[in-house]
Amino acid sequence: MLWVKAFHIIGVVCWFAGIFYLPRLFVYHAMSEDQISKDRFEIMERKLFWAIMTPSAVFAVVLGAWLLIANHGYFMAWWWMKAKLGLVALLIGYHYYCWWYMKALRKDAQFRSHKFFRVYNELPVLLLVAIVILIVVKPTL
């Protein structure tokens, strides 16, 4: 199980690397004015999303589910695990919206401002902090 946990953490780290970087690319994409830059950001976004973020997300979720199923009685007895799973669901939703924004930017690079994406880029930090605190501290009520 320690190998599964180690690879789950690796998957989460890689997933968050993409989650942090893709919206930053959206900032630059939204600021771009020439077609060459827009094309470059579309390629970078697509490769990051499909080659790193999504496989890492699937890897992290599958291994996390494996750990959860193997220790279901223990983990599901605690409120912090249920809260963590709720936050992971929000992270999956964020991942989905990254895909949606990536497609929308491809059609119109100015549909959202770079300021919007600067704020959007910071949201997963809150999820990361909350998830790590829940899983490491395991606070009691």
N, CA, C and O atoms as a GROMACS GRO file, in nm:
protein
  564
    1MET      N    1   0.081  -0.120   0.000
    1MET     CA    2   0.000   0.000   0.000
    1MET      C    3   0.085   0.126   0.000
    1MET      O    4   0.041   0.230  -0.049
    2LEU      N    5   0.205   0.119   0.054
    2LEU     CA    6   0.289   0.238   0.054
    2LEU      C    7   0.329   0.280  -0.087
    2LEU      O    8   0.343   0.399  -0.115
    3TRP      N    9   0.346   0.182  -0.177
    3TRP     CA   10   0.376   0.215  -0.317
    3TRP      C   11   0.257   0.285  -0.382
    3TRP      O   12   0.274   0.380  -0.458
    4VAL      N   13   0.140   0.237  -0.352
    4VAL     CA   14   0.019   0.300  -0.407
    4VAL      C   15   0.007   0.443  -0.354
    4VAL      O   16  -0.023   0.535  -0.429
    5LYS      N   17   0.031   0.461  -0.226
    5LYS     CA   18   0.025   0.594  -0.166
    5LYS      C   19   0.131   0.686  -0.227
    5LYS      O   20   0.102   0.802  -0.258
    6ALA      N   21   0.252   0.635  -0.245
    6ALA     CA   22   0.359   0.717  -0.304
    6ALA      C   23   0.322   0.761  -0.446
    6ALA      O   24   0.340   0.877  -0.481
    7PHE      N   25   0.272   0.668  -0.526
    7PHE     CA   26   0.236   0.705  -0.664
    7PHE      C   27   0.111   0.792  -0.668
    7PHE      O   28   0.095   0.873  -0.760
    8HIS      N   29   0.022   0.777  -0.571
    8HIS     CA   30  -0.093   0.866  -0.561
    8HIS      C   31  -0.045   1.010  -0.536
    8HIS      O   32  -0.092   1.103  -0.600
    9ILE      N   33   0.048   1.026  -0.444
    9ILE     CA   34   0.102   1.159  -0.415
    9ILE      C   35   0.174   1.216  -0.537
    9ILE      O   36   0.160   1.334  -0.566
   10ILE      N   37   0.250   1.134  -0.607
   10ILE     CA   38   0.317   1.180  -0.729
   10ILE      C   39   0.214   1.227  -0.831
   10ILE      O   40   0.232   1.331  -0.896
   11GLY      N   41   0.107   1.151  -0.846
   11GLY     CA   42   0.000   1.192  -0.939
   11GLY      C   43  -0.063   1.323  -0.899
   11GLY      O   44  -0.090   1.408  -0.984
   12VAL      N   45  -0.087   1.342  -0.769
   12VAL     CA   46  -0.146   1.466  -0.720
   12VAL      C   47  -0.053   1.584  -0.746
   12VAL      O   48  -0.097   1.690  -0.789
   13VAL      N   49   0.076   1.566  -0.720
   13VAL     CA   50   0.174   1.673  -0.743
   13VAL      C   51   0.177   1.711  -0.891
   13VAL      O   52   0.176   1.830  -0.924
   14CYS      N   53   0.180   1.613  -0.979
   14CYS     CA   54   0.181   1.642  -1.123
   14CYS      C   55   0.051   1.709  -1.167
   14CYS      O   56   0.052   1.800  -1.249
   15TRP      N   57  -0.061   1.663  -1.113
   15TRP     CA   58  -0.190   1.723  -1.145
   15TRP      C   59  -0.193   1.870  -1.103
   15TRP      O   60  -0.235   1.956  -1.181
   16PHE      N   61  -0.149   1.897  -0.981
   16PHE     CA   62  -0.149   2.035  -0.934
   16PHE      C   63  -0.049   2.121  -1.012
   16PHE      O   64  -0.074   2.240  -1.030
   17ALA      N   65   0.061   2.064  -1.057
   17ALA     CA   66   0.153   2.142  -1.140
   17ALA      C   67   0.079   2.195  -1.263
   17ALA      O   68   0.092   2.312  -1.299
   18GLY      N   69   0.003   2.108  -1.327
   18GLY     CA   70  -0.075   2.150  -1.443
   18GLY      C   71  -0.187   2.245  -1.405
   18GLY      O   72  -0.213   2.342  -1.476
   19ILE      N   73  -0.255   2.217  -1.294
   19ILE     CA   74  -0.366   2.302  -1.246
   19ILE      C   75  -0.315   2.444  -1.218
   19ILE      O   76  -0.388   2.541  -1.241
   20PHE      N   77  -0.193   2.456  -1.169
   20PHE     CA   78  -0.137   2.589  -1.142
   20PHE      C   79  -0.088   2.658  -1.269
   20PHE      O   80  -0.097   2.780  -1.281
   21TYR      N   81  -0.037   2.580  -1.364
   21TYR     CA   82   0.025   2.641  -1.482
   21TYR      C   83  -0.074   2.673  -1.593
   21TYR      O   84  -0.060   2.776  -1.658
   22LEU      N   85  -0.173   2.589  -1.615
   22LEU     CA   86  -0.265   2.611  -1.727
   22LEU      C   87  -0.338   2.745  -1.717
   22LEU      O   88  -0.341   2.818  -1.816
   23PRO      N   89  -0.397   2.780  -1.604
   23PRO     CA   90  -0.463   2.912  -1.596
   23PRO      C   91  -0.365   3.028  -1.614
   23PRO      O   92  -0.405   3.136  -1.660
   24ARG      N   93  -0.238   3.008  -1.579
   24ARG     CA   94  -0.137   3.112  -1.605
   24ARG      C   95  -0.119   3.128  -1.756
   24ARG      O   96  -0.103   3.240  -1.805
   25LEU      N   97  -0.122   3.018  -1.828
   25LEU     CA   98  -0.118   3.027  -1.975
   25LEU      C   99  -0.242   3.100  -2.026
   25LEU      O  100  -0.233   3.176  -2.123
   26PHE      N  101  -0.356   3.078  -1.961
   26PHE     CA  102  -0.478   3.150  -2.000
   26PHE      C  103  -0.459   3.302  -1.985
   26PHE      O  104  -0.507   3.379  -2.069
   27VAL      N  105  -0.390   3.344  -1.880
   27VAL     CA  106  -0.363   3.487  -1.860
   27VAL      C  107  -0.290   3.542  -1.981
   27VAL      O  108  -0.330   3.643  -2.038
   28TYR      N  109  -0.183   3.475  -2.020
   28TYR     CA  110  -0.102   3.522  -2.133
   28TYR      C  111  -0.179   3.510  -2.264
   28TYR      O  112  -0.166   3.596  -2.352
   29HIS      N  113  -0.256   3.406  -2.277
   29HIS     CA  114  -0.337   3.387  -2.398
   29HIS      C  115  -0.437   3.501  -2.412
   29HIS      O  116  -0.454   3.557  -2.520
   30ALA      N  117  -0.504   3.535  -2.302
   30ALA     CA  118  -0.602   3.644  -2.305
   30ALA      C  119  -0.537   3.779  -2.334
   30ALA      O  120  -0.603   3.869  -2.386
   31MET      N  121  -0.411   3.793  -2.301
   31MET     CA  122  -0.339   3.919  -2.327
   31MET      C  123  -0.280   3.925  -2.467
   31MET      O  124  -0.244   4.032  -2.514
   32SER      N  125  -0.272   3.811  -2.534
   32SER     CA  126  -0.206   3.809  -2.666
   32SER      C  127  -0.290   3.879  -2.771
   32SER      O  128  -0.413   3.874  -2.769
   33GLU      N  129  -0.221   3.945  -2.861
   33GLU     CA  130  -0.289   4.021  -2.965
   33GLU      C  131  -0.260   3.971  -3.105
   33GLU      O  132  -0.339   3.993  -3.196
   34ASP      N  133  -0.149   3.903  -3.123
   34ASP     CA  134  -0.115   3.855  -3.257
   34ASP      C  135  -0.148   3.706  -3.270
   34ASP      O  136  -0.148   3.633  -3.171
   35GLN      N  137  -0.174   3.663  -3.389
   35GLN     CA  138  -0.217   3.526  -3.414
   35GLN      C  139  -0.109   3.424  -3.382
   35GLN      O  140  -0.138   3.313  -3.336
   36ILE      N  141   0.016   3.460  -3.405
   36ILE     CA  142   0.126   3.367  -3.375
   36ILE      C  143   0.127   3.334  -3.225
   36ILE      O  144   0.143   3.217  -3.188
   37SER      N  145   0.110   3.434  -3.140
   37SER     CA  146   0.107   3.411  -2.995
   37SER      C  147  -0.015   3.328  -2.956
   37SER      O  148  -0.004   3.235  -2.876
   38LYS      N  149  -0.129   3.361  -3.012
   38LYS     CA  150  -0.251   3.284  -2.982
   38LYS      C  151  -0.233   3.138  -3.020
   38LYS      O  152  -0.269   3.049  -2.944
   39ASP      N  153  -0.178   3.114  -3.138
   39ASP     CA  154  -0.154   2.977  -3.182
   39ASP      C  155  -0.058   2.904  -3.088
   39ASP      O  156  -0.078   2.787  -3.056
   40ARG      N  157   0.047   2.974  -3.046
   40ARG     CA  158   0.146   2.914  -2.956
   40ARG      C  159   0.080   2.876  -2.823
   40ARG      O  160   0.104   2.766  -2.772
   41PHE      N  161  -0.002   2.965  -2.767
   41PHE     CA  162  -0.067   2.934  -2.640
   41PHE      C  163  -0.167   2.820  -2.655
   41PHE      O  164  -0.180   2.738  -2.564
   42GLU      N  165  -0.237   2.812  -2.766
   42GLU     CA  166  -0.330   2.701  -2.789
   42GLU      C  167  -0.256   2.568  -2.788
   42GLU      O  168  -0.304   2.470  -2.730
   43ILE      N  169  -0.140   2.564  -2.851
   43ILE     CA  170  -0.060   2.439  -2.853
   43ILE      C  171  -0.011   2.406  -2.713
   43ILE      O  172  -0.021   2.291  -2.670
   44MET      N  173   0.042   2.505  -2.642
   44MET     CA  174   0.093   2.481  -2.507
   44MET      C  175  -0.018   2.434  -2.414
   44MET      O  176   0.000   2.341  -2.336
   45GLU      N  177  -0.134   2.500  -2.422
   45GLU     CA  178  -0.247   2.463  -2.336
   45GLU      C  179  -0.294   2.322  -2.366
   45GLU      O  180  -0.317   2.243  -2.274
   46ARG      N  181  -0.308   2.290  -2.493
   46ARG     CA  182  -0.356   2.157  -2.531
   46ARG      C  183  -0.261   2.048  -2.483
   46ARG      O  184  -0.304   1.947  -2.428
   47LYS      N  185  -0.130   2.069  -2.505
   47LYS     CA  186  -0.033   1.968  -2.463
   47LYS      C  187  -0.029   1.952  -2.312
   47LYS      O  188  -0.022   1.840  -2.261
   48LEU      N  189  -0.034   2.063  -2.240
   48LEU     CA  190  -0.034   2.056  -2.094
   48LEU      C  191  -0.158   1.983  -2.043
   48LEU      O  192  -0.149   1.897  -1.956
   49PHE      N  193  -0.274   2.020  -2.098
   49PHE     CA  194  -0.399   1.961  -2.051
   49PHE      C  195  -0.406   1.812  -2.080
   49PHE      O  196  -0.440   1.733  -1.992
   50TRP      N  197  -0.376   1.773  -2.205
   50TRP     CA  198  -0.396   1.633  -2.245
   50TRP      C  199  -0.277   1.542  -2.215
   50TRP      O  200  -0.295   1.421  -2.199
   51ALA      N  201  -0.155   1.598  -2.208
   51ALA     CA  202  -0.038   1.512  -2.188
   51ALA      C  203   0.007   1.505  -2.042
   51ALA      O  204   0.074   1.410  -2.002
   52ILE      N  205  -0.029   1.606  -1.962
   52ILE     CA  206   0.017   1.608  -1.823
   52ILE      C  207  -0.100   1.611  -1.725
   52ILE      O  208  -0.113   1.523  -1.640
   53MET      N  209  -0.184   1.714  -1.737
   53MET     CA  210  -0.290   1.734  -1.638
   53MET      C  211  -0.389   1.619  -1.631
   53MET      O  212  -0.412   1.562  -1.524
   54THR      N  213  -0.447   1.585  -1.743
   54THR     CA  214  -0.553   1.484  -1.742
   54THR      C  215  -0.501   1.345  -1.706
   54THR      O  216  -0.562   1.278  -1.623
   55PRO      N  217  -0.389   1.300  -1.765
   55PRO     CA  218  -0.338   1.169  -1.720
   55PRO      C  219  -0.302   1.168  -1.571
   55PRO      O  220  -0.326   1.069  -1.502
   56SER      N  221  -0.245   1.278  -1.522
   56SER     CA  222  -0.211   1.286  -1.379
   56SER      C  223  -0.336   1.284  -1.292
   56SER      O  224  -0.338   1.220  -1.187
   57ALA      N  225  -0.441   1.353  -1.337
   57ALA     CA  226  -0.567   1.354  -1.262
   57ALA      C  227  -0.626   1.213  -1.255
   57ALA      O  228  -0.668   1.168  -1.149
   58VAL      N  229  -0.629   1.145  -1.368
   58VAL     CA  230  -0.683   1.008  -1.370
   58VAL      C  231  -0.600   0.917  -1.281
   58VAL      O  232  -0.654   0.839  -1.203
   59PHE      N  233  -0.469   0.928  -1.291
   59PHE     CA  234  -0.378   0.848  -1.211
   59PHE      C  235  -0.402   0.873  -1.062
   59PHE      O  236  -0.413   0.778  -0.984
   60ALA      N  237  -0.410   1.002  -1.022
   60ALA     CA  238  -0.430   1.037  -0.882
   60ALA      C  239  -0.565   0.988  -0.831
   60ALA      O  240  -0.574   0.935  -0.720
   61VAL      N  241  -0.669   1.005  -0.911
   61VAL     CA  242  -0.804   0.965  -0.868
   61VAL      C  243  -0.814   0.812  -0.858
   61VAL      O  244  -0.872   0.760  -0.762
   62VAL      N  245  -0.760   0.741  -0.955
   62VAL     CA  246  -0.766   0.594  -0.952
   62VAL      C  247  -0.690   0.540  -0.832
   62VAL      O  248  -0.740   0.453  -0.760
   63LEU      N  249  -0.569   0.590  -0.809
   63LEU     CA  250  -0.491   0.540  -0.695
   63LEU      C  251  -0.553   0.585  -0.563
   63LEU      O  252  -0.549   0.511  -0.465
   64GLY      N  253  -0.610   0.704  -0.559
   64GLY     CA  254  -0.681   0.750  -0.439
   64GLY      C  255  -0.800   0.662  -0.410
   64GLY      O  256  -0.826   0.628  -0.294
   65ALA      N  257  -0.874   0.624  -0.514
   65ALA     CA  258  -0.988   0.534  -0.496
   65ALA      C  259  -0.940   0.397  -0.446
   65ALA      O  260  -1.005   0.336  -0.360
   66TRP      N  261  -0.828   0.351  -0.499
   66TRP     CA  262  -0.771   0.222  -0.454
   66TRP      C  263  -0.741   0.228  -0.304
   66TRP      O  264  -0.777   0.138  -0.229
   67LEU      N  265  -0.676   0.336  -0.261
   67LEU     CA  266  -0.645   0.353  -0.119
   67LEU      C  267  -0.771   0.360  -0.034
   67LEU      O  268  -0.778   0.303   0.074
   68LEU      N  269  -0.870   0.432  -0.085
   68LEU     CA  270  -0.996   0.448  -0.013
   68LEU      C  271  -1.069   0.316   0.000
   68LEU      O  272  -1.119   0.282   0.108
   69ILE      N  273  -1.076   0.241  -0.108
   69ILE     CA  274  -1.144   0.111  -0.105
   69ILE      C  275  -1.072   0.013  -0.012
   69ILE      O  276  -1.136  -0.062   0.061
   70ALA      N  277  -0.939   0.014  -0.017
   70ALA     CA  278  -0.861  -0.078   0.066
   70ALA      C  279  -0.875  -0.047   0.215
   70ALA      O  280  -0.856  -0.135   0.299
   71ASN      N  281  -0.908   0.078   0.248
   71ASN     CA  282  -0.919   0.119   0.389
   71ASN      C  283  -1.053   0.188   0.415
   71ASN      O  284  -1.061   0.281   0.496
   72HIS      N  285  -1.156   0.142   0.347
   72HIS     CA  286  -1.286   0.209   0.348
   72HIS      C  287  -1.342   0.230   0.488
   72HIS      O  288  -1.386   0.340   0.522
   73GLY      N  289  -1.342   0.127   0.568
   73GLY     CA  290  -1.399   0.136   0.702
   73GLY      C  291  -1.332   0.242   0.787
   73GLY      O  292  -1.399   0.315   0.860
   74TYR      N  293  -1.200   0.252   0.776
   74TYR     CA  294  -1.127   0.352   0.854
   74TYR      C  295  -1.154   0.493   0.802
   74TYR      O  296  -1.197   0.580   0.877
   75PHE      N  297  -1.130   0.514   0.673
   75PHE     CA  298  -1.138   0.650   0.619
   75PHE      C  299  -1.278   0.708   0.622
   75PHE      O  300  -1.296   0.825   0.656
   76MET      N  301  -1.377   0.629   0.589
   76MET     CA  302  -1.512   0.684   0.581
   76MET      C  303  -1.576   0.705   0.717
   76MET      O  304  -1.686   0.759   0.727
   77ALA      N  305  -1.507   0.664   0.823
   77ALA     CA  306  -1.556   0.690   0.959
   77ALA      C  307  -1.524   0.832   1.003
   77ALA      O  308  -1.576   0.879   1.105
   78TRP      N  309  -1.440   0.902   0.928
   78TRP     CA  310  -1.393   1.034   0.968
   78TRP      C  311  -1.453   1.144   0.881
   78TRP      O  312  -1.461   1.129   0.759
   79TRP      N  313  -1.496   1.253   0.942
   79TRP     CA  314  -1.555   1.365   0.869
   79TRP      C  315  -1.453   1.431   0.776
   79TRP      O  316  -1.489   1.480   0.669
   80TRP      N  317  -1.325   1.432   0.818
   80TRP     CA  318  -1.224   1.501   0.737
   80TRP      C  319  -1.204   1.433   0.602
   80TRP      O  320  -1.171   1.500   0.504
   81MET      N  321  -1.224   1.301   0.596
   81MET     CA  322  -1.209   1.233   0.467
   81MET      C  323  -1.326   1.269   0.375
   81MET      O  324  -1.307   1.289   0.255
   82LYS      N  325  -1.444   1.277   0.431
   82LYS     CA  326  -1.560   1.316   0.350
   82LYS      C  327  -1.542   1.460   0.300
   82LYS      O  328  -1.576   1.490   0.185
   83ALA      N  329  -1.491   1.547   0.385
   83ALA     CA  330  -1.464   1.685   0.343
   83ALA      C  331  -1.357   1.688   0.234
   83ALA      O  332  -1.369   1.763   0.137
   84LYS      N  333  -1.253   1.608   0.251
   84LYS     CA  334  -1.146   1.602   0.151
   84LYS      C  335  -1.201   1.552   0.017
   84LYS      O  336  -1.166   1.607  -0.087
   85LEU      N  337  -1.284   1.451   0.020
   85LEU     CA  338  -1.342   1.400  -0.104
   85LEU      C  339  -1.431   1.505  -0.170
   85LEU      O  340  -1.436   1.513  -0.293
   86GLY      N  341  -1.500   1.584  -0.090
   86GLY     CA  342  -1.578   1.695  -0.146
   86GLY      C  343  -1.490   1.797  -0.213
   86GLY      O  344  -1.524   1.848  -0.320
   87LEU      N  345  -1.375   1.827  -0.152
   87LEU     CA  346  -1.281   1.921  -0.213
   87LEU      C  347  -1.219   1.863  -0.340
   87LEU      O  348  -1.194   1.936  -0.436
   88VAL      N  349  -1.194   1.733  -0.341
   88VAL     CA  350  -1.142   1.668  -0.463
   88VAL      C  351  -1.248   1.678  -0.574
   88VAL      O  352  -1.213   1.699  -0.691
   89ALA      N  353  -1.374   1.663  -0.539
   89ALA     CA  354  -1.481   1.680  -0.638
   89ALA      C  355  -1.478   1.822  -0.696
   89ALA      O  356  -1.496   1.841  -0.816
   90LEU      N  357  -1.456   1.922  -0.609
   90LEU     CA  358  -1.443   2.060  -0.658
   90LEU      C  359  -1.322   2.075  -0.750
   90LEU      O  360  -1.327   2.148  -0.849
   91LEU      N  361  -1.213   2.007  -0.716
   91LEU     CA  362  -1.092   2.011  -0.799
   91LEU      C  363  -1.119   1.949  -0.936
   91LEU      O  364  -1.071   1.999  -1.038
   92ILE      N  365  -1.194   1.840  -0.938
   92ILE     CA  366  -1.231   1.778  -1.066
   92ILE      C  367  -1.317   1.876  -1.147
   92ILE      O  368  -1.301   1.886  -1.268
   93GLY      N  369  -1.408   1.946  -1.080
   93GLY     CA  370  -1.487   2.049  -1.148
   93GLY      C  371  -1.399   2.160  -1.203
   93GLY      O  372  -1.421   2.208  -1.314
   94TYR      N  373  -1.299   2.201  -1.126
   94TYR     CA  374  -1.205   2.304  -1.172
   94TYR      C  375  -1.130   2.255  -1.296
   94TYR      O  376  -1.111   2.330  -1.391
   95HIS      N  377  -1.090   2.130  -1.292
   95HIS     CA  378  -1.021   2.068  -1.407
   95HIS      C  379  -1.111   2.074  -1.530
   95HIS      O  380  -1.066   2.111  -1.639
   96TYR      N  381  -1.237   2.039  -1.513
   96TYR     CA  382  -1.333   2.045  -1.623
   96TYR      C  383  -1.344   2.188  -1.678
   96TYR      O  384  -1.344   2.208  -1.799
   97TYR      N  385  -1.353   2.286  -1.588
   97TYR     CA  386  -1.364   2.425  -1.635
   97TYR      C  387  -1.236   2.472  -1.704
   97TYR      O  388  -1.243   2.556  -1.793
   98CYS      N  389  -1.122   2.419  -1.664
   98CYS     CA  390  -0.999   2.449  -1.739
   98CYS      C  391  -1.013   2.403  -1.883
   98CYS      O  392  -0.976   2.474  -1.976
   99TRP      N  393  -1.067   2.283  -1.901
   99TRP     CA  394  -1.089   2.231  -2.036
   99TRP      C  395  -1.186   2.322  -2.112
   99TRP      O  396  -1.163   2.354  -2.228
  100TRP      N  397  -1.295   2.363  -2.046
  100TRP     CA  398  -1.396   2.448  -2.107
  100TRP      C  399  -1.336   2.583  -2.146
  100TRP      O  400  -1.361   2.632  -2.256
  101TYR      N  401  -1.258   2.644  -2.056
  101TYR     CA  402  -1.194   2.772  -2.088
  101TYR      C  403  -1.092   2.757  -2.199
  101TYR      O  404  -1.078   2.846  -2.283
  102MET      N  405  -1.021   2.646  -2.200
  102MET     CA  406  -0.923   2.621  -2.306
  102MET      C  407  -0.992   2.619  -2.443
  102MET      O  408  -0.943   2.678  -2.539
  103LYS      N  409  -1.106   2.552  -2.450
  103LYS     CA  410  -1.181   2.548  -2.576
  103LYS      C  411  -1.236   2.685  -2.611
  103LYS      O  412  -1.234   2.725  -2.728
  104ALA      N  413  -1.286   2.759  -2.513
  104ALA     CA  414  -1.342   2.891  -2.538
  104ALA      C  415  -1.235   2.990  -2.584
  104ALA      O  416  -1.260   3.071  -2.672
  105LEU      N  417  -1.117   2.983  -2.525
  105LEU     CA  418  -1.007   3.071  -2.566
  105LEU      C  419  -0.964   3.042  -2.709
  105LEU      O  420  -0.922   3.132  -2.782
  106ARG      N  421  -0.974   2.917  -2.749
  106ARG     CA  422  -0.939   2.880  -2.886
  106ARG      C  423  -1.030   2.952  -2.986
  106ARG      O  424  -0.987   2.989  -3.095
  107LYS      N  425  -1.156   2.970  -2.947
  107LYS     CA  426  -1.252   3.038  -3.036
  107LYS      C  427  -1.238   3.188  -3.030
  107LYS      O  428  -1.247   3.256  -3.132
  108ASP      N  429  -1.215   3.242  -2.908
  108ASP     CA  430  -1.207   3.387  -2.890
  108ASP      C  431  -1.115   3.415  -2.772
  108ASP      O  432  -1.155   3.399  -2.656
  109ALA      N  433  -0.993   3.458  -2.800
  109ALA     CA  434  -0.894   3.481  -2.695
  109ALA      C  435  -0.932   3.595  -2.602
  109ALA      O  436  -0.872   3.609  -2.495
  110GLN      N  437  -1.028   3.676  -2.638
  110GLN     CA  438  -1.067   3.790  -2.555
  110GLN      C  439  -1.200   3.768  -2.482
  110GLN      O  440  -1.256   3.864  -2.430
  111PHE      N  441  -1.250   3.645  -2.477
  111PHE     CA  442  -1.382   3.625  -2.417
  111PHE      C  443  -1.381   3.647  -2.265
  111PHE      O  444  -1.485   3.679  -2.208
  112ARG      N  445  -1.268   3.632  -2.200
  112ARG     CA  446  -1.248   3.668  -2.059
  112ARG      C  447  -1.119   3.749  -2.051
  112ARG      O  448  -1.027   3.731  -2.130
  113SER      N  449  -1.114   3.838  -1.955
  113SER     CA  450  -0.996   3.923  -1.942
  113SER      C  451  -0.883   3.848  -1.874
  113SER      O  452  -0.904   3.747  -1.806
  114HIS      N  453  -0.763   3.898  -1.893
  114HIS     CA  454  -0.648   3.839  -1.824
  114HIS      C  455  -0.662   3.856  -1.673
  114HIS      O  456  -0.609   3.776  -1.597
  115LYS      N  457  -0.733   3.959  -1.628
  115LYS     CA  458  -0.754   3.979  -1.484
  115LYS      C  459  -0.843   3.868  -1.427
  115LYS      O  460  -0.820   3.820  -1.316
  116PHE      N  461  -0.945   3.829  -1.502
  116PHE     CA  462  -1.029   3.717  -1.460
  116PHE      C  463  -0.943   3.592  -1.439
  116PHE      O  464  -0.956   3.524  -1.337
  117PHE      N  465  -0.856   3.562  -1.536
  117PHE     CA  466  -0.775   3.441  -1.527
  117PHE      C  467  -0.669   3.451  -1.417
  117PHE      O  468  -0.626   3.349  -1.364
  118ARG      N  469  -0.627   3.571  -1.383
  118ARG     CA  470  -0.533   3.587  -1.270
  118ARG      C  471  -0.601   3.544  -1.140
  118ARG      O  472  -0.539   3.478  -1.056
  119VAL      N  473  -0.726   3.580  -1.123
  119VAL     CA  474  -0.800   3.538  -1.004
  119VAL      C  475  -0.830   3.389  -1.011
  119VAL      O  476  -0.812   3.316  -0.913
  120TYR      N  477  -0.876   3.343  -1.127
  120TYR     CA  478  -0.907   3.201  -1.147
  120TYR      C  479  -0.784   3.115  -1.117
  120TYR      O  480  -0.797   3.004  -1.065
  121ASN      N  481  -0.667   3.165  -1.149
  121ASN     CA  482  -0.542   3.093  -1.129
  121ASN      C  483  -0.512   3.069  -0.981
  121ASN      O  484  -0.441   2.974  -0.947
  122GLU      N  485  -0.566   3.152  -0.894
  122GLU     CA  486  -0.535   3.140  -0.751
  122GLU      C  487  -0.629   3.045  -0.677
  122GLU      O  488  -0.596   3.001  -0.568
  123LEU      N  489  -0.744   3.013  -0.733
  123LEU     CA  490  -0.843   2.932  -0.664
  123LEU      C  491  -0.793   2.793  -0.620
  123LEU      O  492  -0.824   2.751  -0.508
  124PRO      N  493  -0.717   2.721  -0.704
  124PRO     CA  494  -0.676   2.588  -0.660
  124PRO      C  495  -0.580   2.589  -0.541
  124PRO      O  496  -0.562   2.487  -0.475
  125VAL      N  497  -0.517   2.704  -0.514
  125VAL     CA  498  -0.430   2.713  -0.397
  125VAL      C  499  -0.513   2.687  -0.270
  125VAL      O  500  -0.469   2.618  -0.178
  126LEU      N  501  -0.633   2.744  -0.268
  126LEU     CA  502  -0.721   2.725  -0.152
  126LEU      C  503  -0.758   2.577  -0.136
  126LEU      O  504  -0.761   2.524  -0.025
  127LEU      N  505  -0.787   2.513  -0.249
  127LEU     CA  506  -0.818   2.370  -0.244
  127LEU      C  507  -0.699   2.289  -0.194
  127LEU      O  508  -0.715   2.200  -0.111
  128LEU      N  509  -0.582   2.319  -0.246
  128LEU     CA  510  -0.462   2.246  -0.205
  128LEU      C  511  -0.437   2.261  -0.056
  128LEU      O  512  -0.412   2.162   0.014
  129VAL      N  513  -0.443   2.383  -0.006
  129VAL     CA  514  -0.419   2.406   0.137
  129VAL      C  515  -0.520   2.327   0.222
  129VAL      O  516  -0.482   2.260   0.317
  130ALA      N  517  -0.646   2.337   0.186
  130ALA     CA  518  -0.749   2.267   0.263
  130ALA      C  519  -0.732   2.116   0.257
  130ALA      O  520  -0.744   2.049   0.360
  131ILE      N  521  -0.704   2.061   0.140
  131ILE     CA  522  -0.687   1.916   0.125
  131ILE      C  523  -0.568   1.866   0.206
  131ILE      O  524  -0.578   1.766   0.276
  132VAL      N  525  -0.456   1.937   0.196
  132VAL     CA  526  -0.336   1.893   0.269
  132VAL      C  527  -0.360   1.900   0.420
  132VAL      O  528  -0.321   1.809   0.493
  133ILE      N  529  -0.422   2.007   0.466
  133ILE     CA  530  -0.449   2.018   0.610
  133ILE      C  531  -0.542   1.905   0.656
  133ILE      O  532  -0.518   1.843   0.760
  134LEU      N  533  -0.646   1.878   0.580
  134LEU     CA  534  -0.738   1.771   0.619
  134LEU      C  535  -0.669   1.635   0.624
  134LEU      O  536  -0.689   1.559   0.719
  135ILE      N  537  -0.588   1.604   0.525
  135ILE     CA  538  -0.530   1.470   0.516
  135ILE      C  539  -0.410   1.452   0.610
  135ILE      O  540  -0.383   1.340   0.653
  136VAL      N  541  -0.339   1.560   0.641
  136VAL     CA  542  -0.222   1.547   0.728
  136VAL      C  543  -0.260   1.568   0.875
  136VAL      O  544  -0.221   1.488   0.961
  137VAL      N  545  -0.335   1.672   0.904
  137VAL     CA  546  -0.370   1.704   1.042
  137VAL      C  547  -0.484   1.614   1.094
  137VAL      O  548  -0.487   1.579   1.212
  138LYS      N  549  -0.575   1.576   1.005
  138LYS     CA  550  -0.690   1.494   1.042
  138LYS      C  551  -0.762   1.555   1.164
  138LYS      O  552  -0.775   1.492   1.268
  139PRO      N  553  -0.808   1.680   1.146
  139PRO     CA  554  -0.868   1.750   1.262
  139PRO      C  555  -0.993   1.680   1.314
  139PRO      O  556  -1.068   1.618   1.239
  140THR      N  557  -1.011   1.689   1.443
  140THR     CA  558  -1.130   1.632   1.505
  140THR      C  559  -1.228   1.744   1.539
  140THR      O  560  -1.189   1.859   1.563
  141LEU      N  561  -1.352   1.709   1.542
  141LEU     CA  562  -1.455   1.808   1.577
  141LEU      C  563  -1.492   1.798   1.722
  141LEU      O  564  -1.576   1.873   1.770
   0.00000   0.00000   0.00000
